[in-house]
């Protein structure tokens, strides 16, 4: 006896209903996600996009209200250009010194047992929670002509002591490095802690010396953290105000101090806005450089893996 197959029309609606149900759920999730994202978007528009857009428009407005690039031309001329170059130089010096000191500290901490490593990280991070003003005055006390550092060097009959460690570029770089150091150590420690030590042991078992292991194995593994920490320190130092203003002299005036002077003393909001936009563009340039370096590093690693 032949068995009749069910008609195709009787089973067609089932997948159709499932597909319609899935589309409906997807629409609901999309609407729900947009509803949840609305407060964040409004927050960013009001507190981030609008102030930046207003600052940009103010920097392009002349005294008579007409469009002008005068304030940008003024920022790249004369004393303002010198201050901008000084800011870039001090930021680069701070970034380099923070990398050297932070690399040494993070490398030493990453080799400690978990308990001692945690205590060491507390010592590094806790000063970051103290007011920057308090820390800056602490460095002024330490580095003054009759401070702890100079008195100690003088008692030890160190040649040339006492040294001028304040109100010059040395004092500014020391102060800003102390501020940026916790960020550097945290970033480098996270990278170093994730390195597989068996790679170093494998290189040693194949006859590589300590310098070779450090140069050809350890540094390439830590390189992403070095780039991130260096760019972060540089970007943060670009707009830093307090420590350079208190520990530096006239030749160490940075852009943040110049903006403060133009707003508070000269009531020149247009020029200050142009300087602020320039700092913002420098920050974006630093982030773009970080992205390009990361992409180049990934390409080199993929090429090495393929070969």
C-alpha positions as CSV (number, residue, x, y, z in Angstrom):
1,X,0.0,0.0,0.0
2,X,1.5,3.3,-1.0
3,X,2.2,5.9,1.6
4,X,1.2,9.4,0.7
5,X,3.8,12.1,1.3
6,X,2.6,15.3,3.0
7,X,1.9,18.2,0.8
8,X,4.7,20.7,0.5
9,X,2.3,23.5,1.4
10,X,1.7,21.9,4.8
11,X,5.3,22.3,6.0
12,X,6.2,25.6,4.4
13,X,4.9,27.9,7.0
14,X,7.0,26.5,9.8
15,X,10.4,27.9,8.8
16,X,8.7,31.1,7.7
17,X,7.3,31.6,11.2
18,X,10.8,30.9,12.7
19,X,12.4,33.4,10.4
20,X,9.8,36.0,11.2
21,X,10.3,35.4,14.9
22,X,14.0,35.8,14.6
23,X,13.6,39.1,12.6
24,X,11.2,40.3,15.3
25,X,13.6,39.5,18.1
26,X,16.5,41.2,16.2
27,X,14.4,44.3,15.8
28,X,13.6,44.3,19.4
29,X,17.2,43.9,20.4
30,X,18.2,46.7,18.0
31,X,15.6,49.1,19.5
32,X,16.5,48.1,23.0
33,X,20.2,48.7,22.2
34,X,19.5,52.1,20.7
35,X,17.4,53.0,23.7
36,X,20.3,52.1,26.1
37,X,22.9,53.9,23.9
38,X,20.9,57.2,23.8
39,X,22.0,58.5,27.2
40,X,25.6,57.8,26.4
41,X,25.4,59.5,23.0
42,X,23.7,62.6,24.5
43,X,26.3,62.7,27.3
44,X,29.2,62.6,24.7
45,X,27.5,65.2,22.5
46,X,26.9,67.7,25.4
47,X,30.1,67.2,27.4
48,X,32.6,66.2,24.7
49,X,31.6,67.1,21.1
50,X,29.9,70.5,21.8
51,X,32.8,71.9,23.9
52,X,35.4,70.9,21.3
53,X,33.3,72.2,18.4
54,X,32.7,75.5,20.3
55,X,36.5,75.8,21.0
56,X,37.2,75.2,17.3
57,X,34.8,77.9,16.2
58,X,36.2,80.3,18.7
59,X,39.7,79.7,17.5
60,X,38.6,80.5,13.9
61,X,36.8,83.8,14.9
62,X,38.6,87.2,14.7
63,X,38.1,90.2,16.9
64,X,35.4,91.4,14.5
65,X,33.7,88.1,14.3
66,X,34.9,87.2,10.9
67,X,36.6,83.9,9.9
68,X,40.4,84.0,10.4
69,X,43.4,81.8,10.8
70,X,45.3,84.5,12.6
71,X,45.4,82.8,16.0
72,X,46.9,79.6,14.5
73,X,49.5,81.7,12.7
74,X,50.2,83.4,15.9
75,X,50.6,80.1,17.7
76,X,53.3,79.0,15.3
77,X,55.3,82.2,15.4
78,X,57.7,83.9,17.8
79,X,57.6,83.1,21.5
80,X,54.5,80.9,21.1
81,X,56.3,78.6,18.7
82,X,59.3,78.4,21.1
83,X,56.9,77.4,23.9
84,X,55.3,74.8,21.7
85,X,58.7,73.3,20.9
86,X,59.6,73.4,24.6
87,X,56.4,71.5,25.4
88,X,57.3,68.8,22.8
89,X,60.8,68.5,24.1
90,X,59.9,68.2,27.7
91,X,57.2,65.7,26.9
92,X,59.6,63.6,24.9
93,X,62.2,63.8,27.7
94,X,59.7,62.8,30.3
95,X,58.4,59.9,28.2
96,X,61.9,58.6,27.6
97,X,62.9,58.9,31.3
98,X,59.6,57.4,32.5
99,X,60.2,54.4,30.1
100,X,63.8,53.8,31.4
101,X,62.8,54.0,35.1
102,X,59.5,52.3,34.6
103,X,61.0,49.4,32.6
104,X,63.6,48.8,35.4
105,X,60.9,48.9,38.1
106,X,58.4,46.8,36.2
107,X,61.0,44.2,35.2
108,X,62.2,43.8,38.8
109,X,58.6,43.6,40.2
110,X,57.6,41.0,37.6
111,X,60.3,38.7,38.9
112,X,59.1,38.9,42.5
113,X,56.7,36.5,44.3
114,X,53.0,37.5,44.1
115,X,52.9,38.8,47.7
116,X,56.0,41.0,47.3
117,X,55.0,42.0,43.8
118,X,51.6,43.2,45.2
119,X,53.3,45.2,47.9
120,X,55.7,46.8,45.4
121,X,52.9,47.8,43.1
122,X,51.1,49.4,46.1
123,X,54.2,51.5,46.7
124,X,54.2,52.5,43.1
125,X,50.5,53.2,42.7
126,X,49.6,54.8,46.1
127,X,51.4,58.1,45.4
128,X,49.2,58.5,42.4
129,X,46.2,58.9,44.6
130,X,47.8,61.8,46.5
131,X,47.1,65.3,45.3
132,X,49.4,66.4,42.5
133,X,49.9,69.7,44.3
134,X,51.1,67.9,47.5
135,X,53.5,65.7,45.5
136,X,54.9,68.7,43.6
137,X,55.6,70.6,46.8
138,X,57.2,67.4,48.1
139,X,59.6,67.4,45.2
140,X,60.3,71.1,45.7
141,X,61.3,70.3,49.3
142,X,63.5,67.4,48.2
143,X,65.2,69.2,45.4
144,X,65.7,72.7,46.9
145,X,69.1,74.3,47.6
146,X,68.8,73.2,51.2
147,X,66.7,70.1,50.4
148,X,67.3,66.5,51.3
149,X,69.0,65.6,48.0
150,X,71.5,68.6,48.0
151,X,72.2,68.3,51.7
152,X,73.0,64.6,51.4
153,X,75.2,65.1,48.4
154,X,77.0,68.0,50.2
155,X,77.6,65.8,53.3
156,X,79.0,63.1,51.1
157,X,81.3,65.8,49.5
158,X,80.0,65.0,46.1
159,X,81.8,67.1,43.4
160,X,79.7,70.1,42.4
161,X,77.2,69.8,45.2
162,X,74.8,71.6,45.8
163,X,73.2,71.4,42.4
164,X,70.4,73.6,40.9
165,X,67.6,71.1,40.6
166,X,64.7,73.5,40.7
167,X,63.2,76.2,38.3
168,X,65.0,74.7,35.3
169,X,64.3,71.9,32.9
170,X,65.9,69.3,35.1
171,X,63.4,70.0,37.9
172,X,60.4,70.0,35.4
173,X,61.5,66.6,33.9
174,X,62.0,65.0,37.3
175,X,58.6,66.2,38.5
176,X,56.6,65.2,35.4
177,X,58.4,61.9,35.3
178,X,57.3,61.2,38.9
179,X,53.7,61.9,37.8
180,X,53.8,59.7,34.7
181,X,55.7,56.8,36.3
182,X,52.7,54.9,37.8
183,X,51.1,54.7,34.3
184,X,54.3,53.5,32.8
185,X,54.9,50.8,35.4
186,X,51.3,49.5,35.3
187,X,51.4,49.1,31.6
188,X,54.8,47.5,31.4
189,X,54.1,45.2,34.4
190,X,50.9,43.9,32.8
191,X,52.9,43.1,29.6
192,X,55.9,41.6,31.4
193,X,53.7,39.4,33.7
194,X,52.1,37.8,30.6
195,X,55.4,36.8,29.0
196,X,56.0,33.0,29.0
197,X,59.3,32.6,30.8
198,X,59.7,29.2,29.1
199,X,60.6,31.2,25.9
200,X,63.6,32.7,27.7
201,X,64.6,29.3,29.1
202,X,64.4,27.8,25.7
203,X,66.6,30.5,24.2
204,X,69.1,29.9,27.0
205,X,69.1,26.2,26.4
206,X,70.0,26.8,22.8
207,X,73.1,28.7,23.9
208,X,72.0,32.3,23.7
209,X,73.6,34.6,26.2
210,X,71.8,37.0,28.5
211,X,72.3,40.0,26.3
212,X,71.1,38.1,23.2
213,X,68.0,36.8,25.1
214,X,67.2,40.3,26.3
215,X,67.7,41.9,22.9
216,X,66.2,39.3,20.6
217,X,63.5,37.6,22.8
218,X,62.6,39.8,25.8
219,X,62.5,43.3,24.2
220,X,60.4,42.2,21.2
221,X,57.8,40.7,23.6
222,X,57.7,43.8,25.7
223,X,57.8,46.2,22.7
224,X,54.0,46.8,22.5
225,X,53.9,47.8,26.2
226,X,56.9,50.1,25.6
227,X,55.2,51.8,22.7
228,X,51.9,52.2,24.6
229,X,53.5,53.5,27.8
230,X,55.7,55.9,25.9
231,X,52.9,57.4,23.8
232,X,50.6,57.6,26.8
233,X,53.3,59.5,28.9
234,X,54.0,61.9,26.0
235,X,50.3,62.6,25.4
236,X,49.6,63.2,29.1
237,X,52.6,65.5,29.5
238,X,51.6,67.6,26.6
239,X,48.8,69.3,28.5
240,X,50.1,69.0,32.0
241,X,50.1,72.2,33.9
242,X,50.8,72.0,37.6
243,X,54.3,70.6,38.0
244,X,55.9,72.6,35.1
245,X,54.3,75.8,36.4
246,X,55.7,75.3,40.0
247,X,59.0,73.6,39.3
248,X,60.0,75.4,36.1
249,X,61.4,78.8,35.2
250,X,60.5,81.2,32.4
251,X,62.4,79.1,29.8
252,X,60.3,76.0,30.8
253,X,56.9,77.6,30.1
254,X,54.6,75.0,28.5
255,X,51.5,75.3,26.4
256,X,49.2,74.7,29.3
257,X,50.7,77.6,31.2
258,X,50.5,79.8,28.1
259,X,46.8,79.0,27.8
260,X,46.3,79.9,31.5
261,X,48.0,83.2,31.0
262,X,46.0,84.1,27.9
263,X,42.7,83.3,29.6
264,X,43.3,84.6,33.1
265,X,45.6,87.6,32.4
266,X,45.1,88.7,28.8
267,X,41.4,87.6,28.4
268,X,42.4,86.3,25.0
269,X,40.0,83.3,24.6
270,X,40.5,83.0,20.8
271,X,44.3,82.5,21.0
272,X,43.9,80.1,23.9
273,X,41.3,78.1,21.9
274,X,43.7,77.8,19.0
275,X,46.4,76.5,21.4
276,X,43.9,74.0,22.8
277,X,43.0,72.7,19.4
278,X,46.7,72.3,18.5
279,X,47.2,70.2,21.7
280,X,44.1,68.1,20.7
281,X,45.5,67.5,17.2
282,X,48.9,66.6,18.7
283,X,47.1,64.1,20.9
284,X,45.3,62.6,17.9
285,X,48.6,62.4,16.1
286,X,50.1,60.5,19.0
287,X,47.1,58.0,19.0
288,X,47.5,57.6,15.2
289,X,51.2,56.9,15.6
290,X,50.3,54.3,18.3
291,X,47.9,52.7,15.9
292,X,50.4,52.7,13.0
293,X,53.1,51.2,15.2
294,X,50.8,48.5,16.5
295,X,49.8,47.6,12.9
296,X,53.4,47.5,11.8
297,X,54.3,45.3,14.8
298,X,51.4,42.9,14.0
299,X,52.5,42.7,10.3
300,X,56.1,41.9,11.4
301,X,54.9,39.2,13.8
302,X,52.7,37.7,11.1
303,X,55.5,37.7,8.6
304,X,57.8,36.0,11.1
305,X,55.2,33.4,11.8
306,X,54.6,32.7,8.1
307,X,58.3,32.3,7.5
